């Protein structure tokens, strides 16, 4: 079955950002750099770079 070979949805990077950067009762926050480390492993590198660029430009 090819369902698992499809790339993750584009919003996956944003979902992971929210999950990693917000504290939960069961985990601490993770640095934003973790998203960059997961590029190519879990996310489309172009989408990841675009997200990080938008995030950086929006925070500065």
LINFENNOR-V110363 format. One record per residue. N is the residue number from 1. OMEGA is omega in whole degrees, -180 to 180 (* if undefined). Layout:
# LINFENNOR-V110363
n=N omega=OMEGA
n=N omega=OMEGA
This chain:
# LINFENNOR-V110363
n=1 omega=-175
n=2 omega=-177
n=3 omega=-177
n=4 omega=180
n=5 omega=180
n=6 omega=178
n=7 omega=179
n=8 omega=178
n=9 omega=-179
n=10 omega=-179
n=11 omega=-178
n=12 omega=180
n=13 omega=179
n=14 omega=178
n=15 omega=179
n=16 omega=177
n=17 omega=-180
n=18 omega=-178
n=19 omega=-177
n=20 omega=-172
n=21 omega=177
n=22 omega=-180
n=23 omega=175
n=24 omega=179
n=25 omega=-175
n=26 omega=179
n=27 omega=175
n=28 omega=177
n=29 omega=177
n=30 omega=179
n=31 omega=178
n=32 omega=-180
n=33 omega=178
n=34 omega=178
n=35 omega=178
n=36 omega=179
n=37 omega=-178
n=38 omega=176
n=39 omega=-176
n=40 omega=178
n=41 omega=-176
n=42 omega=-174
n=43 omega=173
n=44 omega=-177
n=45 omega=179
n=46 omega=178
n=47 omega=179
n=48 omega=-180
n=49 omega=179
n=50 omega=179
n=51 omega=-179
n=52 omega=177
n=53 omega=178
n=54 omega=179
n=55 omega=180
n=56 omega=-179
n=57 omega=180
n=58 omega=-178
n=59 omega=-177
n=60 omega=*
